[in-house]
Amino acid sequence: MSQQRIAAYIITCMVSAMIIGAVLISRAAHAEDGWCAEWAEGYAAGFCLHTRQCYIAPKVCPAPEGGEIDGYMRGLRDGLQDRRARI
């Protein structure tokens, strides 16, 4: 192989690795957005259960723990706990 072919091969490998890395990072970022959106929806449902008007102070979305995949159920549980603590 000539030096030009080796250089082209290395550049192609590096570009491919960068593209794959960007796709993986993008997927991870969108997964987090989905988790937080589901969590916020569940939190509101749990916190405002059986009320007509409800104000929820802004809260920070927690990170998934121990392989949790359903943000809604975690949010529902957190919202119910916070509602009980408020009453």
Biopython code that builds the backbone (N, CA, C, O; Angstrom):
import numpy as np
from Bio.PDB.StructureBuilder import StructureBuilder

atoms = [
    (1, "MET", "N", (0.833, -1.190, 0.000)),
    (1, "MET", "CA", (0.000, 0.000, 0.000)),
    (1, "MET", "C", (0.874, 1.248, 0.000)),
    (1, "MET", "O", (1.930, 1.314, 0.628)),
    (2, "SER", "N", (0.386, 2.207, -0.720)),
    (2, "SER", "CA", (1.127, 3.464, -0.754)),
    (2, "SER", "C", (0.745, 4.311, 0.461)),
    (2, "SER", "O", (-0.248, 4.043, 1.138)),
    (3, "GLN", "N", (1.541, 5.317, 0.715)),
    (3, "GLN", "CA", (1.287, 6.196, 1.851)),
    (3, "GLN", "C", (-0.033, 6.942, 1.686)),
    (3, "GLN", "O", (-0.731, 7.204, 2.666)),
    (4, "GLN", "N", (-0.373, 7.282, 0.441)),
    (4, "GLN", "CA", (-1.637, 7.983, 0.201)),
    (4, "GLN", "C", (-2.823, 7.096, 0.525)),
    (4, "GLN", "O", (-3.805, 7.575, 1.093)),
    (5, "ARG", "N", (-2.764, 5.814, 0.182)),
    (5, "ARG", "CA", (-3.857, 4.895, 0.485)),
    (5, "ARG", "C", (-3.986, 4.670, 1.989)),
    (5, "ARG", "O", (-5.094, 4.587, 2.517)),
    (6, "ILE", "N", (-2.858, 4.574, 2.668)),
    (6, "ILE", "CA", (-2.876, 4.396, 4.119)),
    (6, "ILE", "C", (-3.493, 5.620, 4.792)),
    (6, "ILE", "O", (-4.311, 5.487, 5.703)),
    (7, "ALA", "N", (-3.100, 6.811, 4.343)),
    (7, "ALA", "CA", (-3.646, 8.051, 4.893)),
    (7, "ALA", "C", (-5.144, 8.137, 4.636)),
    (7, "ALA", "O", (-5.906, 8.521, 5.523)),
    (8, "ALA", "N", (-5.575, 7.777, 3.414)),
    (8, "ALA", "CA", (-7.004, 7.807, 3.091)),
    (8, "ALA", "C", (-7.775, 6.814, 3.958)),
    (8, "ALA", "O", (-8.882, 7.111, 4.406)),
    (9, "TYR", "N", (-7.199, 5.645, 4.195)),
    (9, "TYR", "CA", (-7.845, 4.632, 5.031)),
    (9, "TYR", "C", (-7.987, 5.128, 6.470)),
    (9, "TYR", "O", (-9.038, 4.961, 7.089)),
    (10, "ILE", "N", (-6.937, 5.733, 6.991)),
    (10, "ILE", "CA", (-6.975, 6.256, 8.364)),
    (10, "ILE", "C", (-7.999, 7.373, 8.482)),
    (10, "ILE", "O", (-8.760, 7.414, 9.448)),
    (11, "ILE", "N", (-8.027, 8.262, 7.529)),
    (11, "ILE", "CA", (-8.994, 9.368, 7.544)),
    (11, "ILE", "C", (-10.421, 8.827, 7.460)),
    (11, "ILE", "O", (-11.310, 9.312, 8.160)),
    (12, "THR", "N", (-10.640, 7.831, 6.613)),
    (12, "THR", "CA", (-11.966, 7.236, 6.495)),
    (12, "THR", "C", (-12.396, 6.594, 7.813)),
    (12, "THR", "O", (-13.547, 6.738, 8.226)),
    (13, "CYS", "N", (-11.487, 5.894, 8.466)),
    (13, "CYS", "CA", (-11.802, 5.268, 9.758)),
    (13, "CYS", "C", (-12.123, 6.324, 10.811)),
    (13, "CYS", "O", (-13.059, 6.155, 11.592)),
    (14, "MET", "N", (-11.357, 7.407, 10.837)),
    (14, "MET", "CA", (-11.586, 8.457, 11.826)),
    (14, "MET", "C", (-12.919, 9.151, 11.599)),
    (14, "MET", "O", (-13.647, 9.419, 12.554)),
    (15, "VAL", "N", (-13.245, 9.445, 10.349)),
    (15, "VAL", "CA", (-14.518, 10.092, 10.036)),
    (15, "VAL", "C", (-15.678, 9.172, 10.401)),
    (15, "VAL", "O", (-16.678, 9.623, 10.959)),
    (16, "SER", "N", (-15.549, 7.891, 10.091)),
    (16, "SER", "CA", (-16.598, 6.929, 10.438)),
    (16, "SER", "C", (-16.797, 6.857, 11.950)),
    (16, "SER", "O", (-17.932, 6.825, 12.426)),
    (17, "ALA", "N", (-15.708, 6.831, 12.700)),
    (17, "ALA", "CA", (-15.797, 6.779, 14.162)),
    (17, "ALA", "C", (-16.461, 8.040, 14.712)),
    (17, "ALA", "O", (-17.244, 7.960, 15.659)),
    (18, "MET", "N", (-16.159, 9.203, 14.131)),
    (18, "MET", "CA", (-16.773, 10.447, 14.576)),
    (18, "MET", "C", (-18.268, 10.455, 14.283)),
    (18, "MET", "O", (-19.050, 10.918, 15.113)),
    (19, "ILE", "N", (-18.677, 9.959, 13.137)),
    (19, "ILE", "CA", (-20.095, 9.913, 12.787)),
    (19, "ILE", "C", (-20.840, 8.967, 13.728)),
    (19, "ILE", "O", (-21.913, 9.302, 14.229)),
    (20, "ILE", "N", (-20.271, 7.791, 13.966)),
    (20, "ILE", "CA", (-20.907, 6.832, 14.875)),
    (20, "ILE", "C", (-20.992, 7.423, 16.283)),
    (20, "ILE", "O", (-22.019, 7.281, 16.947)),
    (21, "GLY", "N", (-19.943, 8.074, 16.741)),
    (21, "GLY", "CA", (-19.956, 8.709, 18.055)),
    (21, "GLY", "C", (-21.021, 9.786, 18.157)),
    (21, "GLY", "O", (-21.711, 9.881, 19.172)),
    (22, "ALA", "N", (-21.164, 10.595, 17.125)),
    (22, "ALA", "CA", (-22.176, 11.651, 17.133)),
    (22, "ALA", "C", (-23.585, 11.066, 17.188)),
    (22, "ALA", "O", (-24.450, 11.589, 17.891)),
    (23, "VAL", "N", (-23.812, 9.991, 16.454)),
    (23, "VAL", "CA", (-25.130, 9.347, 16.474)),
    (23, "VAL", "C", (-25.431, 8.788, 17.862)),
    (23, "VAL", "O", (-26.545, 8.944, 18.362)),
    (24, "LEU", "N", (-24.456, 8.144, 18.482)),
    (24, "LEU", "CA", (-24.661, 7.575, 19.811)),
    (24, "LEU", "C", (-24.907, 8.657, 20.858)),
    (24, "LEU", "O", (-25.765, 8.493, 21.725)),
    (25, "ILE", "N", (-24.176, 9.743, 20.789)),
    (25, "ILE", "CA", (-24.379, 10.845, 21.731)),
    (25, "ILE", "C", (-25.757, 11.462, 21.529)),
    (25, "ILE", "O", (-26.436, 11.792, 22.502)),
    (26, "SER", "N", (-26.173, 11.620, 20.288)),
    (26, "SER", "CA", (-27.483, 12.182, 19.992)),
    (26, "SER", "C", (-28.595, 11.297, 20.539)),
    (26, "SER", "O", (-29.563, 11.791, 21.118)),
    (27, "ARG", "N", (-28.456, 9.992, 20.354)),
    (27, "ARG", "CA", (-29.477, 9.058, 20.865)),
    (27, "ARG", "C", (-29.545, 9.116, 22.382)),
    (27, "ARG", "O", (-30.635, 9.074, 22.952)),
    (28, "ALA", "N", (-28.408, 9.210, 23.038)),
    (28, "ALA", "CA", (-28.389, 9.285, 24.504)),
    (28, "ALA", "C", (-29.056, 10.569, 24.985)),
    (28, "ALA", "O", (-29.788, 10.558, 25.974)),
    (29, "ALA", "N", (-28.807, 11.664, 24.293)),
    (29, "ALA", "CA", (-29.417, 12.934, 24.680)),
    (29, "ALA", "C", (-30.922, 12.888, 24.509)),
    (29, "ALA", "O", (-31.650, 13.387, 25.367)),
    (30, "HIS", "N", (-31.405, 12.309, 23.432)),
    (30, "HIS", "CA", (-32.849, 12.225, 23.213)),
    (30, "HIS", "C", (-33.500, 11.249, 24.169)),
    (30, "HIS", "O", (-34.655, 11.445, 24.547)),
    (31, "ALA", "N", (-32.805, 10.217, 24.567)),
    (31, "ALA", "CA", (-33.352, 9.276, 25.551)),
    (31, "ALA", "C", (-33.566, 9.989, 26.872)),
    (31, "ALA", "O", (-34.573, 9.766, 27.543)),
    (32, "GLU", "N", (-32.632, 10.842, 27.249)),
    (32, "GLU", "CA", (-32.764, 11.601, 28.482)),
    (32, "GLU", "C", (-33.950, 12.549, 28.394)),
    (32, "GLU", "O", (-34.705, 12.682, 29.358)),
    (33, "ASP", "N", (-34.127, 13.216, 27.245)),
    (33, "ASP", "CA", (-35.275, 14.106, 27.072)),
    (33, "ASP", "C", (-36.575, 13.340, 27.227)),
    (33, "ASP", "O", (-37.509, 13.828, 27.863)),
    (34, "GLY", "N", (-36.647, 12.146, 26.655)),
    (34, "GLY", "CA", (-37.851, 11.327, 26.769)),
    (34, "GLY", "C", (-38.107, 10.947, 28.209)),
    (34, "GLY", "O", (-39.249, 10.994, 28.667)),
    (35, "TRP", "N", (-37.064, 10.569, 28.933)),
    (35, "TRP", "CA", (-37.200, 10.196, 30.341)),
    (35, "TRP", "C", (-37.742, 11.374, 31.145)),
    (35, "TRP", "O", (-38.679, 11.208, 31.925)),
    (36, "CYS", "N", (-37.166, 12.557, 30.964)),
    (36, "CYS", "CA", (-37.593, 13.730, 31.733)),
    (36, "CYS", "C", (-39.007, 14.160, 31.374)),
    (36, "CYS", "O", (-39.765, 14.570, 32.253)),
    (37, "ALA", "N", (-39.373, 14.076, 30.113)),
    (37, "ALA", "CA", (-40.734, 14.430, 29.714)),
    (37, "ALA", "C", (-41.735, 13.459, 30.326)),
    (37, "ALA", "O", (-42.783, 13.874, 30.819)),
    (38, "GLU", "N", (-41.415, 12.168, 30.296)),
    (38, "GLU", "CA", (-42.294, 11.174, 30.905)),
    (38, "GLU", "C", (-42.369, 11.385, 32.415)),
    (38, "GLU", "O", (-43.445, 11.299, 33.007)),
    (39, "TRP", "N", (-41.230, 11.659, 33.030)),
    (39, "TRP", "CA", (-41.203, 11.875, 34.471)),
    (39, "TRP", "C", (-42.064, 13.076, 34.855)),
    (39, "TRP", "O", (-42.837, 13.000, 35.809)),
    (40, "ALA", "N", (-41.938, 14.186, 34.122)),
    (40, "ALA", "CA", (-42.704, 15.398, 34.421)),
    (40, "ALA", "C", (-44.202, 15.146, 34.275)),
    (40, "ALA", "O", (-44.993, 15.639, 35.080)),
    (41, "GLU", "N", (-44.594, 14.395, 33.273)),
    (41, "GLU", "CA", (-46.007, 14.083, 33.077)),
    (41, "GLU", "C", (-46.530, 13.219, 34.226)),
    (41, "GLU", "O", (-47.616, 13.470, 34.749)),
    (42, "GLY", "N", (-45.769, 12.215, 34.614)),
    (42, "GLY", "CA", (-46.166, 11.360, 35.728)),
    (42, "GLY", "C", (-46.194, 12.113, 37.044)),
    (42, "GLY", "O", (-47.088, 11.902, 37.864)),
    (43, "TYR", "N", (-45.216, 12.993, 37.254)),
    (43, "TYR", "CA", (-45.157, 13.780, 38.486)),
    (43, "TYR", "C", (-46.392, 14.665, 38.608)),
    (43, "TYR", "O", (-47.006, 14.741, 39.673)),
    (44, "ALA", "N", (-46.752, 15.331, 37.516)),
    (44, "ALA", "CA", (-47.939, 16.195, 37.536)),
    (44, "ALA", "C", (-49.197, 15.378, 37.807)),
    (44, "ALA", "O", (-50.066, 15.814, 38.561)),
    (45, "ALA", "N", (-49.302, 14.204, 37.203)),
    (45, "ALA", "CA", (-50.480, 13.356, 37.419)),
    (45, "ALA", "C", (-50.565, 12.918, 38.878)),
    (45, "ALA", "O", (-51.652, 12.919, 39.456)),
    (46, "GLY", "N", (-49.450, 12.546, 39.478)),
    (46, "GLY", "CA", (-49.462, 12.108, 40.864)),
    (46, "GLY", "C", (-49.673, 13.246, 41.840)),
    (46, "GLY", "O", (-50.420, 13.100, 42.808)),
    (47, "PHE", "N", (-49.033, 14.368, 41.607)),
    (47, "PHE", "CA", (-49.114, 15.498, 42.524)),
    (47, "PHE", "C", (-50.491, 16.140, 42.499)),
    (47, "PHE", "O", (-50.981, 16.597, 43.531)),
    (48, "CYS", "N", (-51.116, 16.179, 41.332)),
    (48, "CYS", "CA", (-52.405, 16.857, 41.182)),
    (48, "CYS", "C", (-53.585, 15.889, 41.197)),
    (48, "CYS", "O", (-54.672, 16.245, 40.743)),
    (49, "LEU", "N", (-53.399, 14.693, 41.699)),
    (49, "LEU", "CA", (-54.459, 13.692, 41.725)),
    (49, "LEU", "C", (-55.643, 14.194, 42.555)),
    (49, "LEU", "O", (-55.461, 14.641, 43.687)),
    (50, "HIS", "N", (-56.851, 14.121, 41.995)),
    (50, "HIS", "CA", (-58.109, 14.505, 42.649)),
    (50, "HIS", "C", (-58.173, 15.983, 43.021)),
    (50, "HIS", "O", (-58.802, 16.331, 44.020)),
    (51, "THR", "N", (-57.549, 16.847, 42.254)),
    (51, "THR", "CA", (-57.652, 18.290, 42.485)),
    (51, "THR", "C", (-58.045, 18.963, 41.178)),
    (51, "THR", "O", (-57.697, 18.502, 40.091)),
    (52, "ARG", "N", (-58.770, 20.051, 41.307)),
    (52, "ARG", "CA", (-59.175, 20.787, 40.102)),
    (52, "ARG", "C", (-58.112, 21.775, 39.669)),
    (52, "ARG", "O", (-57.813, 21.895, 38.481)),
    (53, "GLN", "N", (-57.550, 22.472, 40.616)),
    (53, "GLN", "CA", (-56.493, 23.422, 40.310)),
    (53, "GLN", "C", (-55.254, 23.006, 41.090)),
    (53, "GLN", "O", (-55.319, 22.682, 42.276)),
    (54, "CYS", "N", (-54.151, 23.025, 40.408)),
    (54, "CYS", "CA", (-52.935, 22.539, 41.037)),
    (54, "CYS", "C", (-51.751, 23.333, 40.512)),
    (54, "CYS", "O", (-51.611, 23.538, 39.306)),
    (55, "TYR", "N", (-50.904, 23.777, 41.428)),
    (55, "TYR", "CA", (-49.673, 24.455, 41.046)),
    (55, "TYR", "C", (-48.508, 23.589, 41.487)),
    (55, "TYR", "O", (-48.423, 23.190, 42.648)),
    (56, "ILE", "N", (-47.620, 23.305, 40.563)),
    (56, "ILE", "CA", (-46.443, 22.504, 40.860)),
    (56, "ILE", "C", (-45.216, 23.386, 40.717)),
    (56, "ILE", "O", (-44.965, 23.955, 39.654)),
    (57, "ALA", "N", (-44.456, 23.495, 41.794)),
    (57, "ALA", "CA", (-43.200, 24.242, 41.723)),
    (57, "ALA", "C", (-42.244, 23.478, 40.813)),
    (57, "ALA", "O", (-42.217, 22.248, 40.839)),
    (58, "PRO", "N", (-41.467, 24.188, 40.016)),
    (58, "PRO", "CA", (-40.530, 23.499, 39.117)),
    (58, "PRO", "C", (-39.581, 22.589, 39.889)),
    (58, "PRO", "O", (-39.038, 22.969, 40.927)),
    (59, "LYS", "N", (-39.396, 21.412, 39.377)),
    (59, "LYS", "CA", (-38.487, 20.441, 39.986)),
    (59, "LYS", "C", (-37.512, 19.957, 38.929)),
    (59, "LYS", "O", (-37.802, 19.979, 37.733)),
    (60, "VAL", "N", (-36.368, 19.525, 39.387)),
    (60, "VAL", "CA", (-35.342, 18.987, 38.496)),
    (60, "VAL", "C", (-35.634, 17.508, 38.276)),
    (60, "VAL", "O", (-35.912, 16.764, 39.216)),
    (61, "CYS", "N", (-35.565, 17.111, 37.043)),
    (61, "CYS", "CA", (-35.803, 15.715, 36.679)),
    (61, "CYS", "C", (-34.673, 14.852, 37.233)),
    (61, "CYS", "O", (-33.502, 15.135, 36.980)),
    (62, "PRO", "N", (-35.006, 13.799, 37.989)),
    (62, "PRO", "CA", (-33.946, 12.925, 38.515)),
    (62, "PRO", "C", (-33.424, 11.994, 37.433)),
    (62, "PRO", "O", (-34.107, 11.720, 36.447)),
    (63, "ALA", "N", (-32.229, 11.523, 37.627)),
    (63, "ALA", "CA", (-31.650, 10.555, 36.690)),
    (63, "ALA", "C", (-32.231, 9.172, 36.974)),
    (63, "ALA", "O", (-32.532, 8.855, 38.124)),
    (64, "PRO", "N", (-32.392, 8.354, 35.949)),
    (64, "PRO", "CA", (-32.883, 6.993, 36.178)),
    (64, "PRO", "C", (-31.930, 6.222, 37.098)),
    (64, "PRO", "O", (-30.710, 6.353, 36.999)),
    (65, "GLU", "N", (-32.501, 5.433, 37.975)),
    (65, "GLU", "CA", (-31.695, 4.644, 38.912)),
    (65, "GLU", "C", (-31.904, 3.164, 38.675)),
    (65, "GLU", "O", (-33.022, 2.728, 38.400)),
    (66, "GLY", "N", (-30.867, 2.411, 38.776)),
    (66, "GLY", "CA", (-30.962, 0.954, 38.756)),
    (66, "GLY", "C", (-31.653, 0.377, 37.539)),
    (66, "GLY", "O", (-32.414, -0.582, 37.669)),
    (67, "GLY", "N", (-31.414, 0.924, 36.371)),
    (67, "GLY", "CA", (-31.994, 0.374, 35.148)),
    (67, "GLY", "C", (-33.450, 0.752, 34.923)),
    (67, "GLY", "O", (-34.132, 0.089, 34.142)),
    (68, "GLU", "N", (-33.948, 1.795, 35.580)),
    (68, "GLU", "CA", (-35.330, 2.228, 35.360)),
    (68, "GLU", "C", (-35.492, 2.662, 33.909)),
    (68, "GLU", "O", (-34.631, 3.345, 33.354)),
    (69, "ILE", "N", (-36.590, 2.263, 33.308)),
    (69, "ILE", "CA", (-36.831, 2.644, 31.917)),
    (69, "ILE", "C", (-38.125, 3.428, 31.753)),
    (69, "ILE", "O", (-38.349, 4.028, 30.702)),
    (70, "ASP", "N", (-38.974, 3.434, 32.765)),
    (70, "ASP", "CA", (-40.264, 4.105, 32.655)),
    (70, "ASP", "C", (-40.273, 5.367, 33.516)),
    (70, "ASP", "O", (-40.479, 5.303, 34.728)),
    (71, "GLY", "N", (-40.049, 6.501, 32.880)),
    (71, "GLY", "CA", (-40.017, 7.760, 33.599)),
    (71, "GLY", "C", (-41.368, 8.160, 34.157)),
    (71, "GLY", "O", (-41.438, 8.816, 35.196)),
    (72, "TYR", "N", (-42.444, 7.774, 33.484)),
    (72, "TYR", "CA", (-43.788, 8.140, 33.938)),
    (72, "TYR", "C", (-44.082, 7.546, 35.308)),
    (72, "TYR", "O", (-44.558, 8.247, 36.202)),
    (73, "MET", "N", (-43.801, 6.259, 35.478)),
    (73, "MET", "CA", (-44.097, 5.599, 36.754)),
    (73, "MET", "C", (-43.244, 6.172, 37.877)),
    (73, "MET", "O", (-43.729, 6.335, 38.997)),
    (74, "ARG", "N", (-42.000, 6.476, 37.600)),
    (74, "ARG", "CA", (-41.144, 7.092, 38.626)),
    (74, "ARG", "C", (-41.683, 8.469, 38.989)),
    (74, "ARG", "O", (-41.719, 8.830, 40.165)),
    (75, "GLY", "N", (-42.105, 9.243, 37.986)),
    (75, "GLY", "CA", (-42.670, 10.563, 38.248)),
    (75, "GLY", "C", (-43.974, 10.481, 39.024)),
    (75, "GLY", "O", (-44.216, 11.285, 39.925)),
    (76, "LEU", "N", (-44.809, 9.519, 38.681)),
    (76, "LEU", "CA", (-46.069, 9.330, 39.391)),
    (76, "LEU", "C", (-45.805, 9.031, 40.864)),
    (76, "LEU", "O", (-46.443, 9.608, 41.745)),
    (77, "ARG", "N", (-44.875, 8.141, 41.122)),
    (77, "ARG", "CA", (-44.528, 7.788, 42.504)),
    (77, "ARG", "C", (-43.972, 9.004, 43.256)),
    (77, "ARG", "O", (-44.353, 9.260, 44.398)),
    (78, "ASP", "N", (-43.067, 9.755, 42.604)),
    (78, "ASP", "CA", (-42.491, 10.940, 43.250)),
    (78, "ASP", "C", (-43.556, 11.994, 43.513)),
    (78, "ASP", "O", (-43.556, 12.622, 44.572)),
    (79, "GLY", "N", (-44.462, 12.196, 42.564)),
    (79, "GLY", "CA", (-45.526, 13.181, 42.731)),
    (79, "GLY", "C", (-46.464, 12.816, 43.867)),
    (79, "GLY", "O", (-46.852, 13.681, 44.653)),
    (80, "LEU", "N", (-46.833, 11.543, 43.963)),
    (80, "LEU", "CA", (-47.694, 11.105, 45.060)),
    (80, "LEU", "C", (-47.010, 11.293, 46.412)),
    (80, "LEU", "O", (-47.648, 11.718, 47.375)),
    (81, "GLN", "N", (-45.726, 10.980, 46.491)),
    (81, "GLN", "CA", (-44.991, 11.162, 47.747)),
    (81, "GLN", "C", (-44.929, 12.627, 48.140)),
    (81, "GLN", "O", (-45.132, 12.957, 49.309)),
    (82, "ASP", "N", (-44.654, 13.509, 47.196)),
    (82, "ASP", "CA", (-44.575, 14.936, 47.500)),
    (82, "ASP", "C", (-45.947, 15.489, 47.884)),
    (82, "ASP", "O", (-46.038, 16.366, 48.742)),
    (83, "ARG", "N", (-47.008, 14.990, 47.265)),
    (83, "ARG", "CA", (-48.368, 15.429, 47.593)),
    (83, "ARG", "C", (-48.714, 15.030, 49.021)),
    (83, "ARG", "O", (-49.279, 15.820, 49.778)),
    (84, "ARG", "N", (-48.371, 13.796, 49.382)),
    (84, "ARG", "CA", (-48.652, 13.326, 50.746)),
    (84, "ARG", "C", (-47.860, 14.142, 51.771)),
    (84, "ARG", "O", (-48.360, 14.437, 52.857)),
    (85, "ALA", "N", (-46.637, 14.501, 51.425)),
    (85, "ALA", "CA", (-45.808, 15.276, 52.341)),
    (85, "ALA", "C", (-46.360, 16.694, 52.513)),
    (85, "ALA", "O", (-46.172, 17.307, 53.564)),
    (86, "ARG", "N", (-47.030, 17.212, 51.500)),
    (86, "ARG", "CA", (-47.573, 18.562, 51.542)),
    (86, "ARG", "C", (-48.850, 18.632, 52.374)),
    (86, "ARG", "O", (-49.128, 19.644, 53.018)),
    (87, "ILE", "N", (-49.610, 17.567, 52.356)),
    (87, "ILE", "CA", (-50.917, 17.570, 53.053)),
    (87, "ILE", "C", (-50.752, 17.365, 54.520)),
    (87, "ILE", "O", (-51.739, 17.340, 55.255)),
]
sb = StructureBuilder()
sb.init_structure("model")
sb.init_model(0)
sb.init_chain("A")
sb.init_seg("    ")
for serial, (resi, resn, name, xyz) in enumerate(atoms, 1):
    if name == "N":
        sb.init_residue(resn, " ", resi, " ")
    sb.init_atom(name, np.array(xyz, "f"), 0.0, 1.0, " ", f" {name:<3s}", serial, name[0])
structure = sb.get_structure()
